[in-house]
């Protein structure tokens, strides 16, 4: 099963964005993922990792919830 971590910048106020991504992943994949964890960070970080592999990094990727969910889906299928 797949473990997903969403690391977000607390001082930047990114909690709402992180929760939106978390909810979208859970709605899309439900019990197909083991966990979708929120990880508090700082320094402007917003990264999504699936099984320790970075699948979204705000520094280099355009923020798109659907694209992030699709990327997680690629890991869910690969983890089987």
N, C-alpha and C positions, 0 to 999 in steps of 0.2 A: 504494500500500500504506500501511498505517497504522503509525505509530510511537507506542508507548505508553511513558510515563514514570511511574514510581511513586516519588514523593519521600516519604521517611519520616524521622522524627526518630531519629537515632542515640542521643543521650543518654537518650531515653525508652524505648529497647529495642524499637523497632517493626520491627526487621529480620525477625523470624519472620513477622509479619503481612504485610509487604511481599512476602516470598518466597512466602507462601501465595497472595496475589493474583496474583503473577507466574505461578506454576505453574498456577493455574486458568485464566488467560487463554491461556497456551500450550496447555493441554489442550483448551480450547474452540475455539481458532482456529488453532493450529499455524502453518502456512505462509501463512495469510491475513493475518498481521501481519508487518511487516518486522522489528520489534524490540520487546522489552519490557524496558526498562532500569530498574535501580534507581538512584536518585539520593539520596545522603546529604544530610540536612538536619538542622535543629535547631529549637528553639522550639516543639515539639509538632506540627510539620507532618506531615500525612499526606494527600497529594493524588495523584490519578491523572489524568493528562492523555493525551488521544489527539490526535495532530497539534496539539499546543500548546493544545488546548481542555480546560479543566478539566471532567472528568466526575464526579469525586468529590472532596469536600473534607470532612475529618472535622469541621471547625468547624461545618458546616451540614448535613451528611448523616449518616444512621444507617449505621453500618458493616454492610455485607451483601455478602459476596463474590459471591454470585450476581447481585445487582443491579449490581455493578461490572462483572462479566463481560458482562451483558446490555447495559450502556451502551457498552462497548467494541464489542460486536457491532453496535450501531447505527452506529458510526463505520466499521467494516469494510465494511459494505454500502454506506455513503455514499461511501466512498473509491474505489469501483470505477469 
